[in-house]
Every structure is written in structure tokens, then in C-alpha cells.
Amino acid sequence: MSYLPKPEIEQKAISYLMGKSKIRPIELVDAIGIHRNTAPKLCNYLHAKGKLLRDGRTYTWNPIDEAAAGRIFQGRSNDLLVFLDNQIASCGEFNRGLANAYRNGDENSCFTKRRWADTLQKSRTRLLNCLTVQNWALLVDIEREIALDVPDFMGLIYSRSEYAQDMLTAERKMAYAARKPRTSKDDAFHAERQAKVDAKQRAAKAAWQEADRLLQAQAETMLAQMGALADPVNVGFAMTVLQDLGTEKAKRFSPATEPVQPESCPDGPIIPSFDELDIMEAAV
């Protein structure tokens, strides 16, 4: 950092840039009265000090100052401590239940399914130092150790509220609606996409219609083999049986050969009733 601005120039730049976003260096020329070659150097200097955030060719004021960084560090440390306490307590409760199951003969080992908390306890001991001394390097290393045991621990600690998620969705909708106007190329793209969607819908409709036709044909064949009347009620019942049990299991309802007229029943072949079919289905 070879460039060092005068204190009054730095203070003017900070006063102007505070709270602003997407500021180009050239804007500082008229705002605080500096040379156009000095403006980029001044922005680079403030960026190196952490006052500005670089966004392409523009700069945005960094709202996190030293005081805010201290509050964030303490809040992060406290959140991690609460999380570790809950995790260690959960492991202890699970292990006690595992020991009781082993004592009662429900488990064969207390080691295989045990939830280990030794590394979490070591991380907690190290984390206690962060409550008194602000050490970002130590905190990052502690988070690395926790991630080895609980990879998604950040998602368990921090999550958006329902209200925050609704607000974010509304902002995204507004940003999406404010995009550039549709052109003829966009119209052609959407027309081609809609044609593909319609073709897929027609193919899907034809597929399930063919499947229904084949299922109805199988149902009528099964009823014919059973010697039952192929009226709409029986066909619907047979189709339901085929859908629920499948073709292979439904074949159990059909005789392997044509029905044989027993001598004890001169009035006609024996056709199983629907109640008997229900009993047979339950037995399967």
C-alpha cells in the first residue's frame, strides 16, 4: 500500500462513501474535490483497510466495522457453545439409552452404535477461550473440527425465519419481473419451449391411455378365463385387482385350464364370488 492519503482527504471520502453502494471512483472527483488519478488509489486504500467492498469496478461501503466485528465474534462463539452443549447432551442421552438396551439384552454391543462426543468436548474446551479473547483464527479452526463430526452444523444453527423467507421470495419476484423486456428472440424461444411441453403432455396422455387399454384387455381376459361376465362392474373390479396385485399375482385367481364341471354340480361350472375373491386376495 504505497499510497497514503492525507487524513482530511480520507475523512471526506469516508463521510461521502458511508452507507453508499456501487460507487465508481470517478464520482469522488467532484464529491470531495480530488484528482481523477487519485480517486482509484484512494478507493484501493480504503478497500485494503476494510472500509469498502469491491464489486467489479464499483465499491460498496462495508457496514461491518471493528465494533460490529466484535459483536459478531461474540455472538458466533455463543451460538457455537450452545450448539455444542446440546450436541454433547444429546449424545449422552442416546448412549444411556443404548446402555440400558444392552443391559436388557436388546443390543449386542455398546460400541458399534455409540455416539461419540469426545472431539466435541475438546472443541468446546477450546471454544471457551474465544469467549474472553477475540481470536478469529482459533474460531475458524474450531469450526473445522466441528464440521468433521457434524458437517451440516451451520445449517442447524442458522436458518431463515418464515417471514424472512417470504420477504426474500418477494424481492426475487420483483427483481425477476423487472428484467429486460422480452424480444422477438425470447418469443421464439418460449414458443419452441411450449411446443416441447405440449408434445410431452400428448405423449404422456397417449401412454396412459394405452396402459389403460392394455389393463382393460388383461381384465377382460382374466374374467373370460374365470368364466365371469365381462360387464363394466366386473371389469372395473378386475382392473383394480391387476393394479393392486400385479399381473403375476392376479393369475392365481385364474384357473390353469378351462373350468371342469364336477359331477356334484350339474347346474354349471363353479365361479368364485367376489367375497371369495376378497378372501383369496387377503390370503395373498
C-alpha positions as CSV (number, residue, x, y, z in Angstrom):
1,M,0.0,0.0,0.0
2,S,2.3,2.8,-1.3
3,Y,-0.4,5.5,-1.5
4,L,-1.2,7.3,1.8
5,P,-3.9,9.9,1.6
6,K,-4.0,13.0,3.9
7,P,-6.2,12.5,7.0
8,E,-8.6,15.2,5.9
9,I,-9.0,13.6,2.4
10,E,-9.6,10.1,4.0
11,Q,-12.2,11.5,6.3
12,K,-14.0,13.3,3.5
13,A,-14.0,10.1,1.5
14,I,-15.3,8.1,4.4
15,S,-18.1,10.6,5.1
16,Y,-19.2,10.5,1.5
17,L,-19.0,6.8,1.0
18,M,-20.6,5.7,4.2
19,G,-23.8,3.8,3.5
20,K,-23.5,4.0,-0.2
21,S,-23.2,1.2,-2.7
22,K,-21.9,0.7,-6.3
23,I,-19.8,3.9,-6.3
24,R,-17.3,4.4,-9.1
25,P,-14.0,6.1,-8.2
26,I,-14.6,8.9,-10.7
27,E,-17.6,10.0,-8.6
28,L,-15.1,11.1,-5.8
29,V,-13.6,13.7,-8.1
30,D,-16.5,16.1,-7.8
31,A,-17.7,14.8,-4.4
32,I,-14.6,15.6,-2.4
33,G,-12.5,17.6,-4.8
34,I,-9.6,15.2,-5.7
35,H,-7.8,14.5,-8.9
36,R,-9.2,11.8,-11.1
37,N,-5.9,9.8,-10.9
38,T,-6.1,10.0,-7.1
39,A,-9.6,8.6,-6.8
40,P,-8.8,5.0,-7.8
41,K,-5.8,5.0,-5.4
42,L,-8.0,6.3,-2.6
43,C,-10.6,3.6,-3.2
44,N,-7.9,0.9,-3.2
45,Y,-6.5,2.3,0.0
46,L,-9.9,2.2,1.7
47,H,-10.6,-1.3,0.3
48,A,-7.3,-2.6,1.8
49,K,-8.3,-1.2,5.2
50,G,-11.6,-3.0,5.0
51,K,-13.8,0.1,4.7
52,L,-15.0,-0.7,1.2
53,L,-16.1,-3.9,-0.6
54,R,-15.2,-4.2,-4.2
55,D,-17.9,-5.2,-6.7
56,G,-16.4,-5.3,-10.1
57,R,-15.4,-1.7,-11.0
58,T,-17.5,-0.2,-8.2
59,Y,-17.2,-0.1,-4.5
60,T,-19.7,-0.5,-1.7
61,W,-19.4,0.6,1.9
62,N,-18.6,-2.2,4.3
63,P,-21.2,-1.9,7.2
64,I,-19.2,-4.2,9.4
65,D,-16.7,-2.1,11.4
66,E,-14.4,-3.1,14.2
67,A,-17.2,-2.8,16.8
68,A,-19.6,-4.8,14.7
69,A,-16.9,-7.5,14.1
70,G,-16.5,-7.8,17.9
71,R,-20.2,-8.3,18.4
72,I,-20.4,-10.8,15.5
73,F,-17.5,-12.8,17.0
74,Q,-19.1,-13.0,20.5
75,G,-22.4,-13.9,19.0
76,R,-20.9,-16.6,16.8
77,S,-18.9,-18.0,19.8
78,N,-22.0,-18.1,22.0
79,D,-24.1,-19.8,19.3
80,L,-21.4,-22.5,18.8
81,L,-21.2,-23.0,22.6
82,V,-25.0,-23.6,22.9
83,F,-24.9,-25.9,19.9
84,L,-22.0,-28.0,21.4
85,D,-23.8,-28.2,24.7
86,N,-26.9,-29.5,23.1
87,Q,-25.0,-32.0,20.9
88,I,-23.0,-33.3,23.8
89,A,-26.2,-33.7,25.9
90,S,-27.9,-35.5,23.0
91,C,-25.0,-37.9,22.7
92,G,-25.1,-38.6,26.4
93,E,-28.8,-39.3,26.4
94,F,-28.5,-41.6,23.4
95,N,-25.6,-43.5,25.0
96,R,-27.5,-44.0,28.2
97,G,-30.4,-45.5,26.3
98,L,-28.0,-47.7,24.4
99,A,-26.5,-48.9,27.7
100,N,-30.0,-49.7,29.0
101,A,-30.8,-51.7,25.8
102,Y,-27.5,-53.6,26.2
103,R,-28.3,-54.4,29.8
104,N,-31.8,-55.7,28.8
105,G,-30.3,-57.8,26.0
106,D,-31.8,-55.7,23.2
107,E,-28.3,-54.8,21.8
108,N,-25.2,-56.8,21.4
109,S,-22.7,-54.0,21.8
110,C,-22.3,-50.6,23.4
111,F,-19.6,-49.6,21.0
112,T,-21.0,-50.0,17.5
113,K,-23.9,-47.6,17.7
114,R,-22.4,-45.3,20.3
115,R,-22.4,-41.6,19.6
116,W,-19.0,-40.2,20.4
117,A,-18.7,-36.7,21.9
118,D,-15.0,-36.7,22.9
119,T,-14.0,-34.5,19.9
120,L,-17.0,-32.2,20.5
121,Q,-15.9,-31.9,24.2
122,K,-12.4,-30.9,23.1
123,S,-13.8,-28.3,20.7
124,R,-16.0,-26.9,23.5
125,T,-12.9,-26.6,25.8
126,R,-11.1,-24.6,23.1
127,L,-14.2,-22.5,22.3
128,L,-14.3,-21.3,25.9
129,N,-11.1,-19.3,25.1
130,C,-13.0,-17.4,22.4
131,L,-15.4,-16.0,25.0
132,T,-12.7,-14.0,26.6
133,V,-10.2,-13.4,23.7
134,Q,-11.2,-12.5,20.2
135,N,-9.2,-14.9,18.0
136,W,-10.7,-15.4,14.6
137,A,-8.1,-18.0,13.6
138,L,-8.9,-20.1,16.6
139,L,-12.6,-19.9,15.9
140,V,-12.2,-20.9,12.3
141,D,-10.2,-23.9,13.3
142,I,-12.8,-24.9,15.9
143,E,-15.5,-24.8,13.2
144,R,-13.4,-27.0,11.0
145,E,-13.1,-29.6,13.8
146,I,-16.9,-29.4,14.5
147,A,-17.6,-29.9,10.7
148,L,-15.7,-33.2,10.8
149,D,-18.3,-34.6,13.2
150,V,-21.4,-32.6,12.2
151,P,-20.9,-31.5,8.6
152,D,-24.2,-29.5,8.5
153,F,-23.8,-27.8,11.9
154,M,-24.1,-24.3,10.3
155,G,-27.5,-25.2,8.9
156,L,-28.6,-26.5,12.3
157,I,-27.6,-23.2,14.0
158,Y,-28.6,-20.6,11.4
159,S,-31.7,-20.7,9.3
160,R,-34.1,-18.1,7.8
161,S,-37.4,-17.5,9.6
162,E,-40.6,-17.9,7.6
163,Y,-41.1,-14.2,7.4
164,A,-37.5,-13.6,6.1
165,Q,-38.0,-16.4,3.5
166,D,-41.3,-14.7,2.4
167,M,-39.6,-11.4,2.1
168,L,-36.7,-12.9,0.1
169,T,-39.1,-14.6,-2.3
170,A,-41.0,-11.3,-2.8
171,E,-37.7,-9.5,-3.6
172,R,-36.8,-12.2,-6.1
173,K,-40.1,-11.9,-7.8
174,M,-39.8,-8.2,-8.1
175,A,-36.2,-8.5,-9.5
176,Y,-37.4,-11.2,-11.9
177,A,-40.3,-9.1,-13.1
178,A,-38.1,-6.0,-13.6
179,R,-35.7,-7.9,-16.0
180,K,-35.2,-6.6,-19.6
181,P,-38.2,-6.6,-21.9
182,R,-38.9,-9.7,-24.0
183,T,-37.7,-9.6,-27.6
184,S,-38.6,-11.5,-30.7
185,K,-35.8,-14.0,-29.8
186,D,-37.4,-14.6,-26.4
187,D,-40.8,-15.1,-28.1
188,A,-39.4,-17.7,-30.4
189,F,-37.7,-19.4,-27.5
190,H,-40.8,-19.6,-25.4
191,A,-42.9,-20.7,-28.4
192,E,-40.4,-23.6,-29.1
193,R,-40.4,-24.5,-25.4
194,Q,-44.2,-24.5,-25.2
195,A,-44.3,-26.8,-28.2
196,K,-42.0,-29.2,-26.5
197,V,-44.2,-29.1,-23.3
198,D,-47.3,-29.8,-25.4
199,A,-45.6,-32.7,-27.2
200,K,-44.5,-34.3,-23.9
201,Q,-48.1,-33.9,-22.5
202,R,-49.6,-35.5,-25.6
203,A,-47.1,-38.4,-25.4
204,A,-47.8,-38.9,-21.7
205,K,-51.6,-38.9,-22.3
206,A,-51.2,-41.4,-25.1
207,A,-49.0,-43.6,-22.9
208,W,-51.5,-43.8,-20.0
209,Q,-54.4,-44.3,-22.4
210,E,-52.6,-47.2,-24.0
211,A,-51.8,-48.5,-20.5
212,D,-55.4,-48.3,-19.5
213,R,-56.4,-50.1,-22.7
214,L,-53.9,-52.9,-22.1
215,L,-55.1,-53.2,-18.5
216,Q,-58.7,-53.4,-19.5
217,A,-57.8,-56.1,-22.1
218,Q,-56.0,-58.1,-19.4
219,A,-59.0,-57.7,-17.1
220,E,-61.4,-59.0,-19.7
221,T,-59.1,-61.9,-20.4
222,M,-58.9,-62.8,-16.8
223,L,-62.7,-62.6,-16.5
224,A,-63.0,-64.8,-19.6
225,Q,-60.7,-67.4,-18.0
226,M,-62.7,-67.4,-14.8
227,G,-66.0,-67.7,-16.8
228,A,-67.4,-64.5,-15.3
229,L,-69.4,-61.9,-17.2
230,A,-67.3,-59.0,-18.6
231,D,-69.7,-56.3,-17.6
232,P,-68.4,-52.8,-16.5
233,V,-68.6,-53.7,-12.8
234,N,-66.6,-56.9,-13.1
235,V,-64.1,-55.2,-15.5
236,G,-63.5,-52.4,-13.1
237,F,-63.0,-54.8,-10.2
238,A,-60.6,-56.9,-12.2
239,M,-58.6,-53.8,-13.2
240,T,-58.3,-52.8,-9.6
241,V,-57.1,-56.3,-8.7
242,L,-54.5,-56.1,-11.5
243,Q,-53.3,-52.7,-10.4
244,D,-53.0,-53.6,-6.8
245,L,-51.5,-57.1,-7.1
246,G,-49.9,-57.1,-10.5
247,T,-50.3,-59.4,-13.4
248,E,-48.3,-62.3,-11.9
249,K,-50.2,-62.5,-8.6
250,A,-53.6,-61.9,-10.3
251,K,-53.0,-65.0,-12.3
252,R,-53.7,-67.0,-9.1
253,F,-57.3,-66.1,-9.5
254,S,-57.5,-67.6,-13.0
255,P,-57.6,-71.4,-13.4
256,A,-54.7,-73.0,-15.2
257,T,-57.2,-74.8,-17.6
258,E,-60.7,-74.4,-18.6
259,P,-63.2,-74.9,-15.8
260,V,-64.2,-78.5,-15.4
261,Q,-67.8,-79.4,-14.5
262,P,-67.8,-81.6,-11.4
263,E,-70.3,-84.4,-11.2
264,S,-71.6,-83.0,-7.9
265,C,-72.6,-79.7,-9.6
266,P,-74.8,-80.4,-12.6
267,D,-76.1,-76.8,-12.8
268,G,-72.9,-75.3,-14.3
269,P,-69.3,-74.5,-13.6
270,I,-68.4,-73.1,-10.2
271,I,-67.4,-69.4,-10.4
272,P,-65.8,-67.8,-7.4
273,S,-67.9,-65.0,-5.9
274,F,-66.5,-61.5,-5.1
275,D,-66.4,-62.4,-1.4
276,E,-64.3,-65.4,-2.2
277,L,-62.0,-63.3,-4.4
278,D,-61.6,-60.8,-1.4
279,I,-60.6,-63.8,0.8
280,M,-58.2,-65.0,-1.8
281,E,-56.7,-61.5,-2.2
282,A,-56.2,-61.2,1.6
283,A,-54.5,-64.5,1.7
284,V,-52.0,-63.4,-1.0
